[in-house]
């Protein structure tokens, strides 16, 4: 079964410096039917104004993955981790037993557009950690594993039985993903459009995928970009 969550139906917050869309309940947006999916707890699509951002604040027991679509985001945290993340790069922070971090638009003139993803960890109290890796054109024409529980294939190692794939497809290109028994999927479109199981999805749409042995997708626009989560 494929259940699409349309972009327009997401939660919305406009703070002036921050425009955010929430696929799942977050902050002041609460929807009982959208509290998360399996270990996936948050997918926020954020646009941060030039020079603005989140001052130092704390998290614990959450796996946080940041995926920049345009612009650049500067990160600093209490583990000593930090850097500027740009399109084609994936940033990971395990909040673990507790971490303080800040995130700011690295540009004074251009907005930064990103997806911020939170996953519940496999247990509480992990050692906080930070990592960042560039994948670039490795995502083109295929599902590139960017995060996993075991760090295989050069992916970032996270503390949850979740595989995160990133892909960029040319218009008309098709790709398949086979799910092992007992696994679930979630697909989030960042740019372009897809045909998935006979349904059409556009940028900002998400889809819960259950009881599907094979998922087939076809790009409906040039440079269609999306993330696919394989969840326990």
N, C-alpha and C positions, 0 to 999 in steps of 0.2 A: 504494500500500500504506500502511496505517495501523497502526502498532505502538504499542500503549498501554503505558505504564509506570505501574502502579498506585501510588497514594500510599503504601500500606502496604509496598511493596517497596523504597522508597527507603532510602538510608543514614540512620542516626540517631545523633545525639550529644546527650547531656544533661550540661551543665556546671553545672547549678543555675541560674546567672544567664542561661544561654543554652540554649535548646532548638532544635535544628536538624535539618532534613530535607534530604538531599542527593540531587537527581535524578541527578547524575553523581558520579564519584569525586572525593573532596575530603578533604584532611587525612588522617585515619587510616582513612577509608572508601575502599577500593579495590575496584572491580569491573571486571574486564577487558572486560565487555560494555557498560559504561556509563562510558566515558572522555570523553564529549562527543559532539556531533553537528554535523558540519561546523565552522563557526567558533564554535559555541556550546560553551563549556567548562564553565560552572558555572551551575546554578540552585539556590540554597539558600533554603529557606523557614525563616526565623529568627523566634523569639520571644525578645525581650530583656527581662529583668526591669527594673522601675523603677529609674532611677539608674545602671544598669549599662551596660557597653558594651566596645568594643574600644579599648584605649589606642593611642597612636601606633605605627604599624607601616608598613612599606614594601612597595611593589609596583613592578613595571616591566613594560612591554610587555603590557598588558592593558586592554581596554575594559570599564569597570565601570558597570553601570546598576542603580539602586536604585529599587524600586517599593514604597511603603508601603501596607499594607492597613488598618491601624488604628494609632492612636497617633501618635507623632512621633519622628523620628530627627534628632539633631544631628550635623552633619558639619563637620570642619575639616581643611584640608590645606596642604601646604607651597607650593602655588601661590598661596595667598591665598584660595582658594575656601572657601566655608563657608556654612552656613545650616541651617535646620530644614525637613525634608521631611515632608509630611503626606499623607494619602490624597488622590488626585487629582493629585499632583505626581510628576514623574519627575526623578531626579537622575542626572547623567552625570559620570564622571571618567575621563579618559584617563591611565593611569599612565605611558605613554610611556617616556621615557628614565630615569624614576625619580621617585617621589613618596612622601611620607610623609603619612598621614592618620589620623584617629581618628573613631570613630562611637560615639555614646552615646544611650541612651534620653533624650529631652529631658524626660521626666516623672519625678517622684519617687514617683508613686502608681499609674500605669497602665503595663502592658507595651506594647511596640511590636511589631507583627507585620509582616513585610516579606518581599519577594523580593529577593535580591541575585543579579545576573546578571553573568557574566563572558564576554566574547567575545575571541577572539584578534584582534589588529589585522591590518590588511592588510600591515604591515611593522613591523620593529623601529625603535625610536628616535624615535617621534613626540614632539613637544613636549607635555609634560604639560598638561592642561587640565581645566576644571570648568564645568558648566552645570546649571541647574535650571529647570524650567518646569511650570506648572500646566495641566492639561488638563480636569479636572473633568467637567462634564456633556457635554463634547464627545465623550466616549467612549460615550454612551448611544445604543443602537440602531444602532450602526455600528462599523466597524473604523476607529479613529482612529490615524493614523500618529503615533507619538511619538518615534521615532528612525530615522535613515536616513543613508546615506553622503553625501547631498547637502543635507540639511537642508530638503528641500522640504516644502511645506504647513505650515510653522511647526514642524516636528519638530526635535529635537535632532540635531546633526550628529555622527556617529561615524566612526571610522577603520576601517570594514569594510563590505563589500557585503552588508549585512543591513538589512532593514526590520523594525521592531518595531511591532506594532499592539496597542492596548489596546481592550477593548470591555466594555460592561455591557449585558446583554440582559434584557428582561422575559420571564417564563415564556411559552413558546410562540413567541417571536420566532425568526425564521430569518435567516441571513446567509450569503453566499457569498464565497469568495476564489479568484480564478483565479491559478494559478502559471504564470509564463513557462517555456518549455522549459529544462531544465537547472537549475531552481530546486527547493529543498526547503523543507519546512515543519516547524516544531515548535510545538505548542500546549500551553500550561500553564494549567490551571484554578486560579484563586485562590479563588473562592467559587461555590457552587451546583453545577450539573451541565449537561452537554451531551450531545446525541446527535450523533455524528459518524461519517458513513459507515456508519450502521446500528449503531454501537457506542455504549455508554453510558460517559461519563466523569463522575467526581465531583471535588470539591475536592481538590487536591493531585496529581491525575493529570496525566501528560504524555503526548504522542503524537508519535512521529516520523512524518513524512509524506513519502513518496517516490513518484514517478511518478503523481502525482495532478494532473490538469489543473485541476479545479475541486473545491474543498473546500466542502461544505455543512455547517453546524452549526445545531442547534436547541436553545434554552435549555429546560432541564427544571425550573428553579426560578426564583423571583423574584430579580432583581438578580444574575444569573449573571455573574461577572467573570472575564476571562481575557486572556492575552497570546498573540499569534500572531507567530511569527518567520518571515520569508521569507528564506531563506539561499541563498547561492551554492553 
